[in-house]
Amino acid sequence: MTWNYKGAVYNLIGKYDSALKCFDKCLSIDPNSVPAIVNKSISYFNLGNIDNSLKYCEFALKLDSTNCHVWDNYATFLFHANRLEESLNAYNHALISCPKNITLLKNKLILLFNMGNWEDVFIFSDEILNINNEWNWVEEYKKLASEKLNN
């Protein structure tokens, strides 16, 4: 795990090639280390290699299909690959395991908004507000969706 932590630090400071070497060392010790696999996918994403990012996320999900963090990364990478429907599907999977995870809820709402699914934005905003009605940012999305639906 030390190699994973070292690689995570390299990721934080933008030394992604060095990070990948650390994750490779970690995975040579434990080829099923989900944290190292996830961190490796993040390195690839930051290097602009979305295909490898997705590949490593998919591998991590095979090992741990309930890991909300992996699903969030996977959905984000799919979004950046312009695979929006697949990204939405990934967020839906993530929210099965973590239905009240604020990051997942926010990211799914932003995705729906970017897709122009105004009715879904409006409905999903209400779902989020049922969890916590003090999130003003959700009200803004709901208001914008309502305006788009009424135009």
N, CA and C atoms as an extended XYZ file, in Angstrom:
453
Properties=species:S:1:pos:R:3:atomname:S:1:resname:S:1:resid:I:1 pbc="F F F"
N         0.807       -1.198        0.000 N   MET     1
C         0.000        0.000        0.000 CA  MET     1
C         0.852        1.265        0.000 C   MET     1
N         2.081        1.175        0.452 N   THR     2
C         2.948        2.345        0.466 CA  THR     2
C         3.120        2.898       -0.941 C   THR     2
N         3.250        1.998       -1.923 N   TRP     3
C         3.397        2.445       -3.303 CA  TRP     3
C         2.144        3.185       -3.763 C   TRP     3
N         0.987        2.739       -3.315 N   ASN     4
C        -0.259        3.417       -3.682 CA  ASN     4
C        -0.291        4.826       -3.100 C   ASN     4
N         0.083        4.967       -1.840 N   TYR     5
C         0.094        6.293       -1.214 CA  TYR     5
C         1.083        7.229       -1.903 C   TYR     5
N         2.248        6.702       -2.213 N   LYS     6
C         3.256        7.507       -2.899 CA  LYS     6
C         2.726        7.951       -4.267 C   LYS     6
N         2.100        7.022       -4.974 N   GLY     7
C         1.520        7.361       -6.271 CA  GLY     7
C         0.414        8.399       -6.146 C   GLY     7
N        -0.391        8.291       -5.095 N   ALA     8
C        -1.469        9.264       -4.876 CA  ALA     8
C        -0.895       10.664       -4.662 C   ALA     8
N         0.230       10.735       -3.961 N   VAL     9
C         0.882       12.035       -3.757 CA  VAL     9
C         1.378       12.573       -5.098 C   VAL     9
N         1.969       11.711       -5.903 N   TYR    10
C         2.410       12.150       -7.237 CA  TYR    10
C         1.220       12.651       -8.054 C   TYR    10
N         0.076       11.972       -7.944 N   ASN    11
C        -1.119       12.446       -8.644 CA  ASN    11
C        -1.488       13.855       -8.183 C   ASN    11
N        -1.440       14.074       -6.885 N   LEU    12
C        -1.815       15.379       -6.332 CA  LEU    12
C        -0.923       16.512       -6.831 C   LEU    12
N         0.344       16.213       -7.064 N   ILE    13
C         1.260       17.270       -7.509 CA  ILE    13
C         1.464       17.264       -9.028 C   ILE    13
N         0.675       16.447       -9.725 N   GLY    14
C         0.691       16.472      -11.184 CA  GLY    14
C         1.795       15.682      -11.850 C   GLY    14
N         2.452       14.799      -11.115 N   LYS    15
C         3.503       13.965      -11.698 CA  LYS    15
C         2.906       12.586      -12.019 C   LYS    15
N         2.101       12.563      -13.079 N   TYR    16
C         1.293       11.389      -13.379 CA  TYR    16
C         2.118       10.201      -13.871 C   TYR    16
N         3.183       10.452      -14.616 N   ASP    17
C         4.029        9.341      -15.060 CA  ASP    17
C         4.697        8.659      -13.868 C   ASP    17
N         5.164        9.456      -12.912 N   SER    18
C         5.769        8.887      -11.699 CA  SER    18
C         4.712        8.138      -10.893 C   SER    18
N         3.507        8.687      -10.871 N   ALA    19
C         2.414        8.034      -10.154 CA  ALA    19
C         2.128        6.665      -10.760 C   ALA    19
N         2.084        6.594      -12.080 N   LEU    20
C         1.806        5.310      -12.741 CA  LEU    20
C         2.840        4.258      -12.374 C   LEU    20
N         4.094        4.649      -12.269 N   LYS    21
C         5.147        3.697      -11.878 CA  LYS    21
C         4.892        3.160      -10.466 C   LYS    21
N         4.457        4.042       -9.579 N   CYS    22
C         4.154        3.611       -8.208 CA  CYS    22
C         2.968        2.646       -8.189 C   CYS    22
N         1.933        2.978       -8.949 N   PHE    23
C         0.764        2.100       -8.966 CA  PHE    23
C         1.099        0.752       -9.588 C   PHE    23
N         1.966        0.755      -10.592 N   ASP    24
C         2.406       -0.512      -11.179 CA  ASP    24
C         3.139       -1.366      -10.143 C   ASP    24
N         3.974       -0.730       -9.317 N   LYS    25
C         4.679       -1.479       -8.267 CA  LYS    25
C         3.692       -2.031       -7.246 C   LYS    25
N         2.722       -1.214       -6.878 N   CYS    26
C         1.696       -1.670       -5.934 CA  CYS    26
C         0.922       -2.852       -6.522 C   CYS    26
N         0.558       -2.736       -7.799 N   LEU    27
C        -0.221       -3.800       -8.436 CA  LEU    27
C         0.605       -5.053       -8.709 C   LEU    27
N         1.924       -4.913       -8.753 N   SER    28
C         2.761       -6.115       -8.890 CA  SER    28
C         2.746       -6.921       -7.589 C   SER    28
N         2.483       -6.238       -6.483 N   ILE    29
C         2.376       -6.894       -5.172 CA  ILE    29
C         0.967       -7.418       -4.954 C   ILE    29
N        -0.020       -6.592       -5.282 N   ASP    30
C        -1.432       -6.970       -5.132 CA  ASP    30
C        -2.182       -6.538       -6.387 C   ASP    30
N        -2.323       -7.450       -7.360 N   PRO    31
C        -2.943       -7.085       -8.639 CA  PRO    31
C        -4.423       -6.694       -8.536 C   PRO    31
N        -5.038       -6.942       -7.396 N   ASN    32
C        -6.453       -6.607       -7.212 CA  ASN    32
C        -6.669       -5.461       -6.225 C   ASN    32
N        -5.664       -4.627       -6.051 N   SER    33
C        -5.780       -3.473       -5.156 CA  SER    33
C        -6.667       -2.416       -5.820 C   SER    33
N        -7.914       -2.366       -5.388 N   VAL    34
C        -8.857       -1.409       -5.981 CA  VAL    34
C        -8.361        0.035       -5.836 C   VAL    34
N        -7.859        0.449       -4.674 N   PRO    35
C        -7.367        1.836       -4.583 CA  PRO    35
C        -6.268        2.151       -5.610 C   PRO    35
N        -5.346        1.223       -5.812 N   ALA    36
C        -4.271        1.459       -6.780 CA  ALA    36
C        -4.817        1.482       -8.208 C   ALA    36
N        -5.769        0.626       -8.490 N   ILE    37
C        -6.375        0.590       -9.824 CA  ILE    37
C        -7.117        1.896      -10.096 C   ILE    37
N        -7.857        2.359       -9.105 N   VAL    38
C        -8.602        3.618       -9.247 CA  VAL    38
C        -7.632        4.784       -9.431 C   VAL    38
N        -6.605        4.827       -8.612 N   ASN    39
C        -5.632        5.912       -8.728 CA  ASN    39
C        -4.915        5.882      -10.074 C   ASN    39
N        -4.664        4.682      -10.573 N   LYS    40
C        -4.040        4.543      -11.887 CA  LYS    40
C        -4.977        5.096      -12.966 C   LYS    40
N        -6.266        4.834      -12.822 N   SER    41
C        -7.225        5.360      -13.801 CA  SER    41
C        -7.237        6.895      -13.769 C   SER    41
N        -7.081        7.460      -12.589 N   ILE    42
C        -7.048        8.917      -12.454 CA  ILE    42
C        -5.792        9.487      -13.119 C   ILE    42
N        -4.666        8.803      -12.946 N   SER    43
C        -3.428        9.244      -13.611 CA  SER    43
C        -3.615        9.266      -15.122 C   SER    43
N        -4.166        8.186      -15.643 N   TYR    44
C        -4.378        8.129      -17.088 CA  TYR    44
C        -5.319        9.235      -17.554 C   TYR    44
N        -6.366        9.480      -16.782 N   PHE    45
C        -7.310       10.539      -17.141 CA  PHE    45
C        -6.597       11.887      -17.202 C   PHE    45
N        -5.782       12.156      -16.202 N   ASN    46
C        -5.065       13.429      -16.165 CA  ASN    46
C        -4.013       13.542      -17.257 C   ASN    46
N        -3.568       12.419      -17.772 N   LEU    47
C        -2.642       12.421      -18.901 CA  LEU    47
C        -3.385       12.502      -20.240 C   LEU    47
N        -4.721       12.504      -20.174 N   GLY    48
C        -5.532       12.601      -21.388 CA  GLY    48
C        -5.819       11.268      -22.051 C   GLY    48
N        -5.530       10.179      -21.361 N   ASN    49
C        -5.760        8.848      -21.916 CA  ASN    49
C        -7.069        8.292      -21.334 C   ASN    49
N        -8.176        8.741      -21.902 N   ILE    50
C        -9.483        8.359      -21.373 CA  ILE    50
C        -9.748        6.868      -21.568 C   ILE    50
N        -9.259        6.298      -22.671 N   ASP    51
C        -9.480        4.864      -22.907 CA  ASP    51
C        -8.912        4.023      -21.764 C   ASP    51
N        -7.677        4.317      -21.352 N   ASN    52
C        -7.096        3.570      -20.231 CA  ASN    52
C        -7.789        3.907      -18.918 C   ASN    52
N        -8.210        5.145      -18.767 N   SER    53
C        -8.962        5.530      -17.561 CA  SER    53
C       -10.196        4.655      -17.424 C   SER    53
N       -10.925        4.531      -18.513 N   LEU    54
C       -12.146        3.719      -18.498 CA  LEU    54
C       -11.835        2.245      -18.265 C   LEU    54
N       -10.782        1.764      -18.909 N   LYS    55
C       -10.398        0.356      -18.760 CA  LYS    55
C       -10.097        0.019      -17.297 C   LYS    55
N        -9.352        0.878      -16.636 N   TYR    56
C        -9.003        0.596      -15.239 CA  TYR    56
C       -10.203        0.772      -14.305 C   TYR    56
N       -11.071        1.710      -14.606 N   CYS    57
C       -12.302        1.830      -13.805 CA  CYS    57
C       -13.159        0.576      -13.961 C   CYS    57
N       -13.283        0.099      -15.180 N   GLU    58
C       -14.073       -1.114      -15.418 CA  GLU    58
C       -13.485       -2.299      -14.662 C   GLU    58
N       -12.165       -2.393      -14.628 N   PHE    59
C       -11.516       -3.462      -13.881 CA  PHE    59
C       -11.813       -3.325      -12.386 C   PHE    59
N       -11.713       -2.106      -11.873 N   ALA    60
C       -11.999       -1.875      -10.454 CA  ALA    60
C       -13.449       -2.220      -10.126 C   ALA    60
N       -14.357       -1.899      -11.027 N   LEU    61
C       -15.773       -2.203      -10.785 CA  LEU    61
C       -16.052       -3.699      -10.809 C   LEU    61
N       -15.271       -4.446      -11.585 N   LYS    62
C       -15.407       -5.907      -11.557 CA  LYS    62
C       -15.004       -6.456      -10.194 C   LYS    62
N       -14.042       -5.805       -9.561 N   LEU    63
C       -13.570       -6.234       -8.244 CA  LEU    63
C       -14.471       -5.747       -7.115 C   LEU    63
N       -15.059       -4.558       -7.299 N   ASP    64
C       -15.901       -3.962       -6.259 CA  ASP    64
C       -16.992       -3.124       -6.918 C   ASP    64
N       -18.104       -3.770       -7.210 N   SER    65
C       -19.184       -3.114       -7.954 CA  SER    65
C       -20.022       -2.171       -7.094 C   SER    65
N       -19.708       -2.055       -5.818 N   THR    66
C       -20.477       -1.159       -4.940 CA  THR    66
C       -19.674        0.065       -4.518 C   THR    66
N       -18.509        0.248       -5.091 N   ASN    67
C       -17.633        1.353       -4.716 CA  ASN    67
C       -18.103        2.638       -5.404 C   ASN    67
N       -18.701        3.514       -4.637 N   CYS    68
C       -19.280        4.750       -5.172 CA  CYS    68
C       -18.238        5.666       -5.788 C   CYS    68
N       -17.065        5.699       -5.192 N   HIS    69
C       -15.983        6.539       -5.710 CA  HIS    69
C       -15.578        6.074       -7.112 C   HIS    69
N       -15.494        4.774       -7.310 N   VAL    70
C       -15.120        4.250       -8.625 CA  VAL    70
C       -16.210        4.575       -9.643 C   VAL    70
N       -17.467        4.372       -9.251 N   TRP    71
C       -18.573        4.690      -10.156 CA  TRP    71
C       -18.553        6.165      -10.541 C   TRP    71
N       -18.269        7.037       -9.576 N   ASP    72
C       -18.224        8.471       -9.856 CA  ASP    72
C       -17.121        8.781      -10.859 C   ASP    72
N       -15.946        8.214      -10.638 N   ASN    73
C       -14.849        8.415      -11.595 CA  ASN    73
C       -15.226        7.884      -12.968 C   ASN    73
N       -15.785        6.694      -12.991 N   TYR    74
C       -16.168        6.073      -14.258 CA  TYR    74
C       -17.160        6.958      -15.006 C   TYR    74
N       -18.169        7.446      -14.306 N   ALA    75
C       -19.167        8.318      -14.926 CA  ALA    75
C       -18.522        9.606      -15.438 C   ALA    75
N       -17.605       10.156      -14.663 N   THR    76
C       -16.900       11.378      -15.074 CA  THR    76
C       -16.080       11.136      -16.332 C   THR    76
N       -15.367       10.027      -16.366 N   PHE    77
C       -14.545        9.713      -17.535 CA  PHE    77
C       -15.427        9.488      -18.765 C   PHE    77
N       -16.563        8.804      -18.576 N   LEU    78
C       -17.502        8.606      -19.686 CA  LEU    78
C       -18.030        9.948      -20.193 C   LEU    78
N       -18.324       10.844      -19.270 N   PHE    79
C       -18.784       12.180      -19.647 CA  PHE    79
C       -17.744       12.869      -20.528 C   PHE    79
N       -16.482       12.801      -20.125 N   HIS    80
C       -15.419       13.454      -20.890 CA  HIS    80
C       -15.160       12.759      -22.224 C   HIS    80
N       -15.579       11.511      -22.342 N   ALA    81
C       -15.486       10.793      -23.614 CA  ALA    81
C       -16.735       11.052      -24.461 C   ALA    81
N       -17.603       11.940      -23.977 N   ASN    82
C       -18.861       12.291      -24.637 CA  ASN    82
C       -19.794       11.088      -24.786 C   ASN    82
N       -19.727       10.195      -23.825 N   ARG    83
C       -20.607        9.028      -23.781 CA  ARG    83
C       -21.623        9.290      -22.664 C   ARG    83
N       -22.507       10.243      -22.939 N   LEU    84
C       -23.377       10.804      -21.908 CA  LEU    84
C       -24.396        9.805      -21.358 C   LEU    84
N       -25.013        9.027      -22.216 N   GLU    85
C       -25.995        8.049      -21.727 CA  GLU    85
C       -25.328        7.011      -20.831 C   GLU    85
N       -24.129        6.583      -21.207 N   GLU    86
C       -23.391        5.632      -20.379 CA  GLU    86
C       -22.984        6.265      -19.054 C   GLU    86
N       -22.637        7.538      -19.103 N   SER    87
C       -22.297        8.263      -17.880 CA  SER    87
C       -23.507        8.314      -16.949 C   SER    87
N       -24.657        8.619      -17.504 N   LEU    88
C       -25.889        8.651      -16.709 CA  LEU    88
C       -26.176        7.284      -16.097 C   LEU    88
N       -25.981        6.249      -16.868 N   ASN    89
C       -26.175        4.886      -16.367 CA  ASN    89
C       -25.218        4.586      -15.210 C   ASN    89
N       -23.976        5.049      -15.331 N   ALA    90
C       -22.985        4.832      -14.261 CA  ALA    90
C       -23.408        5.565      -12.984 C   ALA    90
N       -23.905        6.794      -13.123 N   TYR    91
C       -24.389        7.504      -11.935 CA  TYR    91
C       -25.572        6.793      -11.303 C   TYR    91
N       -26.442        6.256      -12.123 N   ASN    92
C       -27.590        5.516      -11.584 CA  ASN    92
C       -27.130        4.291      -10.802 C   ASN    92
N       -26.124        3.577      -11.323 N   HIS    93
C       -25.556        2.437      -10.593 CA  HIS    93
C       -24.950        2.886       -9.271 C   HIS    93
N       -24.219        3.972       -9.301 N   ALA    94
C       -23.566        4.474       -8.091 CA  ALA    94
C       -24.590        4.834       -7.028 C   ALA    94
N       -25.672        5.444       -7.447 N   LEU    95
C       -26.674        5.897       -6.482 CA  LEU    95
C       -27.483        4.754       -5.887 C   LEU    95
N       -27.401        3.589       -6.470 N   ILE    96
C       -28.018        2.411       -5.841 CA  ILE    96
C       -27.267        2.077       -4.555 C   ILE    96
N       -25.945        2.131       -4.612 N   SER    97
C       -25.121        1.826       -3.442 CA  SER    97
C       -25.038        2.993       -2.468 C   SER    97
N       -25.060        4.198       -2.984 N   CYS    98
C       -24.871        5.400       -2.150 CA  CYS    98
C       -25.934        6.432       -2.495 C   CYS    98
N       -27.175        6.185       -2.114 N   PRO    99
C       -28.274        7.049       -2.570 CA  PRO    99
C       -28.242        8.478       -2.050 C   PRO    99
N       -27.488        8.742       -1.008 N   LYS   100
C       -27.466       10.100       -0.450 CA  LYS   100
C       -26.089       10.752       -0.562 C   LYS   100
N       -25.244       10.218       -1.432 N   ASN   101
C       -23.899       10.754       -1.618 CA  ASN   101
C       -23.993       12.073       -2.377 C   ASN   101
N       -23.632       13.154       -1.717 N   ILE   102
C       -23.796       14.495       -2.278 CA  ILE   102
C       -23.018       14.674       -3.576 C   ILE   102
N       -21.825       14.128       -3.657 N   THR   103
C       -21.025       14.272       -4.873 CA  THR   103
C       -21.713       13.606       -6.050 C   THR   103
N       -22.206       12.393       -5.831 N   LEU   104
C       -22.902       11.680       -6.905 CA  LEU   104
C       -24.178       12.404       -7.315 C   LEU   104
N       -24.935       12.866       -6.342 N   LEU   105
C       -26.182       13.576       -6.634 CA  LEU   105
C       -25.895       14.837       -7.448 C   LEU   105
N       -24.894       15.585       -7.016 N   LYS   106
C       -24.529       16.822       -7.713 CA  LYS   106
C       -24.068       16.520       -9.133 C   LYS   106
N       -23.203       15.544       -9.282 N   ASN   107
C       -22.663       15.233      -10.603 CA  ASN   107
C       -23.731       14.717      -11.559 C   ASN   107
N       -24.666       13.918      -11.047 N   LYS   108
C       -25.746       13.440      -11.914 CA  LYS   108
C       -26.625       14.611      -12.340 C   LYS   108
N       -26.920       15.520      -11.427 N   LEU   109
C       -27.739       16.674      -11.766 CA  LEU   109
C       -27.045       17.538      -12.826 C   LEU   109
N       -25.757       17.749      -12.673 N   ILE   110
C       -24.996       18.529      -13.654 CA  ILE   110
C       -25.010       17.826      -15.009 C   ILE   110
N       -24.867       16.510      -15.003 N   LEU   111
C       -24.909       15.747      -16.253 CA  LEU   111
C       -26.268       15.908      -16.928 C   LEU   111
N       -27.334       15.721      -16.172 N   LEU   112
C       -28.677       15.882      -16.740 CA  LEU   112
C       -28.846       17.283      -17.328 C   LEU   112
N       -28.334       18.273      -16.617 N   PHE   113
C       -28.410       19.651      -17.083 CA  PHE   113
C       -27.640       19.803      -18.399 C   PHE   113
N       -26.421       19.284      -18.450 N   ASN   114
C       -25.606       19.374      -19.662 CA  ASN   114
C       -26.219       18.630      -20.833 C   ASN   114
N       -26.979       17.599      -20.539 N   MET   115
C       -27.656       16.839      -21.587 CA  MET   115
C       -28.918       17.565      -22.069 C   MET   115
N       -29.339       18.581      -21.335 N   GLY   116
C       -30.552       19.298      -21.703 CA  GLY   116
C       -31.822       18.535      -21.383 C   GLY   116
N       -31.730       17.610      -20.443 N   ASN   117
C       -32.895       16.830      -20.008 CA  ASN   117
C       -33.637       17.614      -18.928 C   ASN   117
N       -34.329       18.663      -19.354 N   TRP   118
C       -34.909       19.616      -18.415 CA  TRP   118
C       -35.936       18.988      -17.486 C   TRP   118
N       -36.770       18.125      -18.027 N   GLU   119
C       -37.769       17.471      -17.172 CA  GLU   119
C       -37.086       16.609      -16.117 C   GLU   119
N       -36.059       15.879      -16.532 N   ASP   120
C       -35.312       15.053      -15.576 CA  ASP   120
C       -34.583       15.903      -14.545 C   ASP   120
N       -34.048       17.052      -14.972 N   VAL   121
C       -33.391       17.969      -14.029 CA  VAL   121
C       -34.406       18.421      -12.992 C   VAL   121
N       -35.584       18.784      -13.455 N   PHE   122
C       -36.634       19.261      -12.560 CA  PHE   122
C       -37.034       18.177      -11.555 C   PHE   122
N       -37.254       16.957      -12.054 N   ILE   123
C       -37.673       15.840      -11.198 CA  ILE   123
C       -36.548       15.447      -10.241 C   ILE   123
N       -35.329       15.332      -10.758 N   PHE   124
C       -34.199       14.914       -9.928 CA  PHE   124
C       -33.876       15.961       -8.866 C   PHE   124
N       -34.068       17.238       -9.202 N   SER   125
C       -33.876       18.299       -8.205 CA  SER   125
C       -34.798       18.074       -7.016 C   SER   125
N       -36.045       17.715       -7.299 N   ASP   126
C       -36.985       17.428       -6.202 CA  ASP   126
C       -36.533       16.230       -5.372 C   ASP   126
N       -36.002       15.211       -6.036 N   GLU   127
C       -35.499       14.038       -5.306 CA  GLU   127
C       -34.362       14.448       -4.363 C   GLU   127
N       -33.469       15.278       -4.859 N   ILE   128
C       -32.349       15.733       -4.032 CA  ILE   128
C       -32.861       16.588       -2.876 C   ILE   128
N       -33.798       17.473       -3.165 N   LEU   129
C       -34.325       18.344       -2.120 CA  LEU   129
C       -35.098       17.568       -1.059 C   LEU   129
N       -35.617       16.402       -1.418 N   ASN   130
C       -36.252       15.538       -0.418 CA  ASN   130
C       -35.220       14.963        0.549 C   ASN   130
N       -33.985       14.847        0.096 N   ILE   131
C       -32.897       14.376        0.963 CA  ILE   131
C       -32.421       15.519        1.856 C   ILE   131
N       -32.228       16.687        1.238 N   ASN   132
C       -31.790       17.866        1.991 CA  ASN   132
C       -32.343       19.101        1.295 C   ASN   132
N       -33.289       19.752        1.930 N   ASN   133
C       -33.939       20.897        1.292 CA  ASN   133
C       -33.205       22.214        1.527 C   ASN   133
N       -31.997       22.140        2.052 N   GLU   134
C       -31.215       23.356        2.302 CA  GLU   134
C       -30.123       23.576        1.260 C   GLU   134
N       -30.080       22.750        0.254 N   TRP   135
C       -29.061       22.893       -0.779 CA  TRP   135
C       -29.558       23.884       -1.819 C   TRP   135
N       -29.173       25.147       -1.679 N   ASN   136
C       -29.630       26.215       -2.558 CA  ASN   136
C       -29.209       26.007       -4.007 C   ASN   136
N       -28.063       25.375       -4.203 N   TRP   137
C       -27.588       25.156       -5.564 CA  TRP   137
C       -28.555       24.287       -6.347 C   TRP   137
N       -29.259       23.385       -5.662 N   VAL   138
C       -30.237       22.527       -6.340 CA  VAL   138
C       -31.426       23.364       -6.804 C   VAL   138
N       -31.823       24.299       -5.966 N   GLU   139
C       -32.931       25.193       -6.338 CA  GLU   139
C       -32.618       25.959       -7.619 C   GLU   139
N       -31.355       26.340       -7.778 N   GLU   140
C       -30.961       27.056       -8.992 CA  GLU   140
C       -31.128       26.185      -10.235 C   GLU   140
N       -30.701       24.928      -10.143 N   TYR   141
C       -30.873       24.013      -11.272 CA  TYR   141
C       -32.353       23.797      -11.560 C   TYR   141
N       -33.140       23.651      -10.523 N   LYS   142
C       -34.582       23.444      -10.681 CA  LYS   142
C       -35.216       24.659      -11.356 C   LYS   142
N       -34.807       25.834      -10.930 N   LYS   143
C       -35.342       27.064      -11.511 CA  LYS   143
C       -34.987       27.163      -12.997 C   LYS   143
N       -33.731       26.892      -13.331 N   LEU   144
C       -33.303       26.946      -14.730 CA  LEU   144
C       -34.035       25.920      -15.581 C   LEU   144
N       -34.223       24.722      -15.041 N   ALA   145
C       -34.958       23.679      -15.769 CA  ALA   145
C       -36.393       24.089      -15.995 C   ALA   145
N       -37.000       24.685      -14.975 N   SER   146
C       -38.374       25.153      -15.096 CA  SER   146
C       -38.501       26.223      -16.179 C   SER   146
N       -37.536       27.135      -16.222 N   GLU   147
C       -37.543       28.164      -17.259 CA  GLU   147
C       -37.423       27.550      -18.640 C   GLU   147
N       -36.541       26.549      -18.794 N   LYS   148
C       -36.372       25.883      -20.094 CA  LYS   148
C       -37.648       25.133      -20.492 C   LYS   148
N       -38.299       24.515      -19.516 N   LEU   149
C       -39.534       23.770      -19.811 CA  LEU   149
C       -40.666       24.708      -20.198 C   LEU   149
N       -40.669       25.914      -19.682 N   ASN   150
C       -41.747       26.865      -19.940 CA  ASN   150
C       -41.509       27.715      -21.181 C   ASN   150
N       -40.363       27.579      -21.816 N   ASN   151
C       -40.078       28.354      -23.036 CA  ASN   151
C       -40.496       27.627      -24.274 C   ASN   151
